[in-house]
Structure formats: C-alpha cells, structure tokens
Amino acid sequence: MGSIVKARQFAKQLHKDHKRLSGESYFDHVERVYTKLKNYKIMEETTLIAAYLHHTLDFSDEAAIEIEKVFGKEIVEVVKNFKKLAKTKIGKDSPKEFNERYIIQTYINLSNDLRTLVIRLADKIDNLENSWVLPKEKREYVAERALYLYAPLAKIIGMSAMSTELETQAFKILEPDKYAAINTLLEKRLPYINKFFSEVEPFLKSVFQEHKIDKFTIQTRTKGIYSTYRKAAYYESKGRNPGKNFENIYDVAAMRVIVDTVENCYVVENILNTLWTSLQTERDDYIKNPRANGYQSIHNIYEVEKGFYIEVQIRTFDMHEENEYGIASHLIYKLSDKGGASLATTKFQTYLQEKPGWFKELNFWEAEKALAKYKPKLPFSKNIYTFTPKGDIIELPEAATPVDFAYAVHSKLGNSCVGAFVNGAIASLSSKLENGDLVEIKTLSSRKKPSSDWLKFVKTKKARDAIRKALEGNGA
C-alpha cells in the first residue's frame, strides 16, 4: 500500500468523529486540501502525505508517535510545524498596518519547512471557500488575513495560482458588491477574449514558422478580479478613466511570447507591429534597459481590434526562467505596493544572489530525492518574531528575553515589568524567546525603576539604553 493511501486511511480513521463548525467532517476538509495541492501541480510525496495529516495533532499530541512510527520523522516535523503555524494569530489590523517584512518573515520562520507553508496556503483557500458558516466579523477577519498575508506569501514561493485564488475568495467576502460588478463585466468580455486567443494562437504560430522561428511558446491569460479592481483604483487615483467595462485597462487580456534568442525577440515584435497598432507610449524595452532588479522583457500594448487592447511581453527562454524563478523574480518584484523598493524585496534579492537554487527548487518541487539532497535554508532569519496578546508582531534578535520584548513595545512597559508569561506559562525575565512565542508582560504600577541586573542579559540596544536612562533618572 502506498504511503499516500495509508495517510488517507489514517486521517479518515482519526477524524471519524471530528466535526468542523459547518458540521462537515475534518476528513472532508483534509481531502480537499490534498486535492487542491494536486491541482496546483504539487506532486512531492511528503507534502501530499502531510496534507492528509495536517490537522491530526489538533486533537491529540499522542498521534505524533503513531505518525512517526508509520510515516517517519520528517512527516511528523511538517505536521508539527503546521500546528504551530496555525496557532499563530495576528491582530485584525496587523496585516495592513505593519511593515510587510515583519509579516512575511514571521510566517516563513514559523513554517520552518516551506512545505508546511504550501499546505497552510491550500488550507486557507479551503477555509475561505467554506467561511460562510462563520459570523460576518469572523469571516471578514479570515478574508483580511488571506488578502494581506497569505496571498503575498503565495507570490513569494511562486504559487501565483494560489495567490490569485486567495485574492479572489477574500475580495468576494470583503467587497461583495464590487466583486459581483467586476465579475459581471469580466464575464461579458471573457468569451470575446477567449475566442480571440483561440484564433490568434494558431495564426501566430504559422507566421512565426514562416520567419524561421521554430522554438517558441505562446502563453495567454486574463486579469483576475482583484487585480482588475486594484488596477482600476490605481487608474482613478491618477485621474485616468478605467472605462465602463475596463476597456481602458490595457492588460485585462495579455499574451507572452517566449523565443530562443534576443534577435528573435525583436523579429517577433516587428511581426506584431505589422499586424496590430502599437501604443508606443506604453512600450518598454527591458532587454536593452533591464530593470534595477535584473528583469528583462519587451512590453507593449497593441490595439488588435477597435477598442480592444492586449498587453504583450516578449522574452527569451533564459530571461523567462530568470524573471519567474531566479534572482530577478517578477513575483518578488510585485510583492507589495512598494515594488522593488520594499525591504522584503531587497533582502530576498540579496539572499537569492547568494543562494540562487533556493527559489528555483521551491517552485518546481522536484522529486523527493532532490529534496532529500537539497534542503533550502530560510533567508534573512537572524531575528525572531514574537506576538503581543493582541496579535501584534514584535521583531527581536535571537536569544532576546521578555525584558527586551517589553522595551520593544514601550519603555514604560519595560520599566514597570515585574514578570512574564510566555505561551501562557510563567517564564523567567532572562529566558530566551523563540519564534512564534506569545508574550504577556506583567506590570506593577508602583514600579518605576528597572533592575540593574537586567543589563546583564538583555540583547537589544533599545532595552539597554532605556534601562540606563531610567536608572540614571531615578538617582541609581
């Protein structure tokens, strides 16, 4: 019997009496998560086994013993990481309010194994699709986290289809009126766009072959509902009219042509210029003038029929590989509204220059033996990410203590600190905090002066400076 079949049977037996809020079985949920991962072309066995088992420890920690006995230690670690990740809560406003570096790095650190993170993303998509059983406030909270946290994370690890699905489902919950309006407009245009692409692809293939271009790929796509909403809002903020049916948003329909040589990129562009009207004001040649992050491609907008525009990107196979999976990843470039200027983007690019295989391995999910040989290290993980009782993230250096945490929140909290609870248990003020710890600081209003002994173990400059200032101010 195969390991995946065993995992399915194990989950079915364990979850036979476990019901979700909707009244359905937990087994139905984990089976859908497994199916989603398969649909997203993830075939790596450890990931698929763990998908069936990802909720087993919610009901019994003792199940870990049996899982390790049947499936091995690696599976147990992925499932344990999932439980830790799932238990981590972020306050309702945090994903929008905090620097994206904190949010993203926290979850990467907590997931420990990126396979855990992929399972979590599929889990969140299923939760979103079935969130209608929740009260409105809770449903919107789940959607906000998906839109501002999980969708960007999906972009980082190359799962653009997951990211689009998270955005779509979350947007439907948060802005149902706008979702319905945009969906109706796009659905009206979709048959026309699909018909155009179905007719133009074979035509272009024959034209390219006539020009001795034999190695090429043509890709097409339609813009997602949430992406269309964001682009329309951007246009309006700049005083541009997106159009009643988004006809002025030129990239609702897009085509990418990938060829073997730089010379053929320009041959293809010349061919398209003879077929359609080019909007030269929209043209960018990132082959001759690459973006700062190394991204290369020719971008242009063509009016292929009166009032119908498409965006076209032209690049070589090498450029496409680099743009999508290498250090110049277009996904990372578009990580946030800050684009290439964001701190998260900069740090990822630096890391990927040092470890170029990390991102590529992660995207392709090679056979399990490849994963066994190459375990990607997580980028820029010198810091740890801890949480306040409200779910706000506090970034600290490794080996930081509850006192460092207190001063990171506010100097008054540090000065009046008399004790700490870490994950609900009493902890020494000098104890070392770890990723994902929930820290609650206990204070005494009559205490205004910190202990000079704290200087012996605090790790942050902010804590040291605040302690010294308080001690000097109190005449110590």
N, C-alpha and C positions, 0 to 999 in steps of 0.2 A: 504493500500500500504506500502511495506517495505521501511525502510529508505534508503537502498542502491539503490532501484529502483527510489526513489524520488531524490536522489543525481544525478543519471544518467540523469534524465529528466531535473533537474535544470541546470546541466552542458551543456546539449545539447541545451537548450534554450539560455543560456547566451553566449555560444560560436558560435552561428549560423552564425555570421558574422566575426568571428575571424580566420585569416589565419596565418599559420607559413611560414617561409622562403621557405619551399618546395612547398607551395601552398595548402597544406592539411589543414583541419580544426583542430583547437585546440582540438575539441571534440574527433577526431580520436586518437590524442595523449593521452589524459587522459584515454580513454577507454583501450588503450594498456597498460598503466601503471597499471590500475586496474587489467587487465587480468594477467599481469606479477606477481603481488603480489599474486594472487590466485594460479598461477602455482608454486610459491615458498612456497606454503602451509601456507600463512598468511591469517587467517580467522577472525581476530579480527575486529569487525564491524566498530569501529571508524576509524581505518586505511583505510579500504576499502571505506568508505564514503568520507574521506578526499582525497583519491586518485582521485576520480572524481572531487573534488572541488579545487585541489591544485593550479590551475592557475587562479581561479576566481578573485582574488584580483589584478592580473596583470593589469586589465582593469578598475576596479572601486573599490575603498576602501569602497564605499557605499554598495557593495554586502555583506560586513561583517554583516551588520544589518539584512539583509534578511536571511543570512545563520544561524545566531544565533536564529532568530525567528523560523526557520523551523527545524534546526538540533541541536541547543543547543550551549552553550558557549564553551564546550570542543572542538568541531569540529572547531569552529572559531579560537581557540588558535593554534591548529595544523596547520591550513591553514596559519595563520599569521606568525607562525614560519617558515613555508616553504618559504614564500615570502622573509623573512629576510635572510634565509639561501641561497636562490637562488641569491639574490642581492649581496652577499658577493663574492668579486673577489680576487684571489690570482695571483700574477705575474707569468709569464710563467715559470720562472726557480725556483720559490719558493718551489714547492713540492719536488724537488730534492736537493735543496741547504740547506733548513732549517732542524733543528732537528725535527724528526718526532713527538716529544711530542707537539711542538707548533701547527703543522698542525692538528693533530688528536684532541687535546684538544679543539682547537678553534672551530672545527665543532661540537664536542659534546656539548660544551657550547652553541653555537648558535642555535642548533636544539632544545635545551631545553627539548623537549619530544622526546624520541627515535623513536617514531612512525613517526615523521617528517623526521628523518634521513632515515628510511627504504623507505619511499615514494620517497625521494630525490635519493636514490640509484637506484630504479626502473626507475625513471625519467631519470637519467643519462644513464642507459643502453639503453633506447629507443632513447635518443638523439644521442648516439654513433651509433646505428644501422641506423639512418637516417641522419648522419652527412655529407654524400656525397654531399649534396646540398651546403655545405659551401666552401669557398675558402680554398686552401691547408693549409695555415698558421693557419687559424682559426680551421680547422679540426684537425690539429696536436696538437694545444693548448688544445682542448677539450679532445683529447686522452691522453695527458700527465697528465692532472688533474685526469682523470679516473684511470690511471695506478699507479700513485704515491700518490694519495689521497683517492679516493673513494674505490678502491679495498682493501687497508689495513683497511679502516673503516668497510667495509663489513665483513672482517675477525673478527674484534673486536666484532661485535654484533652477530656473529655466523652464518651469512648468507654466507656460503662458496660457495654455488652455484652462488649467485650474484657476489661474488668476482671473481670466475673463469670466469664468463661471461664478466665482466668488463675488466679483463686482456686480454681475447681472442679478444674482439672487439677493444680494444685500441692497442694491438700489431699488429693487422691486418692493422690498419691505419698507425702506426709509422714505422713498418718494414714489408711492404707488401711482399717483396721478401723472407725474412726469414720465414714469416708466411706461405706462399704458399709452400715453400720447406718442412718445418716441417709437415705441414698438409698432404702433399702428402705422406711423409714417414710413418706418423702415420696411415693414411687411409689404406696403404698397410698392416700394421701389425694388424689393428683393427679386421678384420674378423677372423684372426687366434686366437687372444686373446679372442674374444667373444666366439668362438667355444670351446676353451679350458675351459673357465669358465663354460659354459653351460653343459659341460660333467663332469667336475670335482666336481661341487657342489653336485649333487645327489649322486655321488660316495662317497664323504667325509661324507655326512650325514649318509649313511648306515654304513660306517666304525666306525664313532663316536658312533652310536647307539649300534653297536656290543661291544664296550668297555664301555657300560653303561653310556655314556654321552648323556643325554636326553635333557638338557637345553642348547641350543647353538644357535648362529646366525652366518651366514657367509655373509660377505659383500665383494664386489669386485669393483674395479674402474680402469680406465685408466688415465694416467697422462695427464693434459691439455697441450695445445700447448705452452703457455707462460711458464709454469712450466718446460716443456721439454727444451725449449730454455735456461732458466736460469740454469738448471742443466748441460746442455751441455757446457755452457760458464764457469761454475764453474769447471767442469772436465778439460777443456782446460787450465784454469788458474793454475791448479795443475799439469799440464803435463800429464794428463790422456786422453786417446782417447775415446770419447763417442761412437765411432762406426759409420760406414757409414749410418746405419739405426737405430742408437741409441741403438743397441743391447747390448752395454756395460753399458748403464744406466739401472741398475737393477730394478728400481722401476717404469718403464713405465707401467707395469701391477702390481697390488697389490691386496692382499686379507687380510681381517681381520677376525679372528675367536674370537668370544666372548662367554665365558662359565661362569658357575655359581661359580666355586671355583678356588682357586690358584692351588690346586692339579691337577685339570683338565687342567689347562694351560700347565703344564709340560707333562701330558698324551698326549695332542694334539700335542705338539712339538715332542714327541717321535714317534708318529704315522707318522707325516710328514717326520721325519728323515729316516723312513724305506721305504717311498715311493719315495723320491726325494733326490738329492745330496745337502747337506747343505754347504754353503760357510761360514765356521766357523770364518774366519777373519772378516766377516760382521755381526756376531751375537752380539747382545747387550741384556743383561738381566736387564731391568729397573724395574723388580719386586723385585729382590734381591738388586739391586743397583739403586734406584729411581733417576731421575734427580733432580737437585737442586730445581726445581720448584714443585717437588712432582709427576711428570709424571711417570706412571707405565705401562709397557707392555714388552713383549718379542718381539724383532725384529730379523728377519733372512732373508737371501736371499737363494732361492732354484733354482737350475738348474733343471727344471721339464722335459725338453727335451733338446737335444744338442743345445747349443747356445740360448736357451730361458729361461730367468730368471724371477722370480716374487719375490716381497717383501711380506713377511707375518708378520703380527702383531697378537699377541695372548694376550688376557687380560680377566679379569672378567667383568661382567656387572657393578659392582660397580666402577671398575677402568675406564671403558669406560665413565660412567656418569661423573666421576670426571675429566677425561682428556679432555672431549669435552665441558663440561658445567660448571665445577667447578673452584676452585681457581688455579688448575694446567692446565688450558685450553691450549690445544695444539695449538689452533688458536692464542692465545696471545703469546705463546712461539715463534711462527713463524712470528710474526708481522712484523719484519724488518730484514735486513741483520745482525743486531747485536744480533738477537735472544733474549735469556733470559737475556742478559746483558744490554738491552736497558732500558733507563729511563722510557719510557712509560710502558714497561712490568712490571718493578719493582713496579711502582706506582699502576698499575692495580691489581697486585697480593696482595699488601698490602691492598688495598681497598676491594678486594673480600674476604680476610680473615675476615675483619670486617663486610662485608655485603654479605655473600655467596649467598643469594637469588637473588641478582640483576641480575647476569649473567644468571642464570637458568630461571628466569621469562622472561627475554628478549628473550631467544632462543625459548622457547616453545610457547610464545604468547597464554597464557591461555585464557579462556573465558573472556568476557568483565567484568563480575562481579569480576573476580580475579584482573583485572587491577584497578578496582574501589577501591578495598580494599588495594592494594599494589602499590604505586607509587614509583618506584626506584629513589633514589637520584643520581645525577650525581657524578662521582668520582673526586677527587682532583681538585675542581673548585674554589679554593681560588683566583686564578688570573683571569684577563680578557685578551682578545686577540683583539687587535685593528690593524688597517691597515694604511699603508702609501698610498699616491696617486698611487704608482706603484703596490700596492697589496702585499707588504711585511708585514709580521706579526710582531707586537711588543707586547711582553708579559709584562703586568704590574700588580701590585697588585690592589685589589678592591679599588675604590674611588680615583684612580690615576687621575691626571689632564693633560691638554695639555702640561704643562711645564715638567712634568715627561716624557711624550711622547717624547718631543723634545730632552731632555737629553739622553733618551734611544737610540735615533737614532745617535746623535753625540753631544759632548759638545759644538762645535761651533754653531750648530743649536740652542741649548738651550740658549747660551749667546747672540745670535743676535735676539732671538724671540721677536716679538712685538705684535703678535696676533695669533688667530687660527680660522680655520673653521672646524666644526665637522659635518659630513654628509652634507656638502655644505652650512651650516648656520654659521654665526658668533657666536662664543662661548667665554665666559669669560675664561681667563687663569687659573682660580681657579675652573672651573666647573668640575664635576665628569664625567669621561668617562665610557662607558658601553661596553659590549661585542659587537664586530662587528662594532664599530664606525670607520668611515673613517676620519682620522685626517690630516689636511693640516696646516702646521706651516708657518706663515708669518714672514719674517725677514727684518731687515734693516741693510745694510752693514756697516753703520756708527756706529751701536750699538755694543759695545764690552763688555759691562758690564751689568750683570743681575740685577734685582731689589732685594734688601734685603727683601722686603715684600714677595717674593716667598717662603722664608724659612718657612713662617707661614702655608703654605698649601700643599707643595709638600709631596709626600708619599714615594718616593724611596731614598735610601741611595745614589745612584749614582747621583741623581739630587742635593741633599743637599751638597754632597762633592764637586761637580763641581761648584755650586753657591758660596760656601765659598772660594774655591780656586780662582775663578775669581774675587771675591770681594777683597780678600787679595792682589792679584796680581795687582789690579788697585788702591791700596792705600786706599781702603774704610775702 
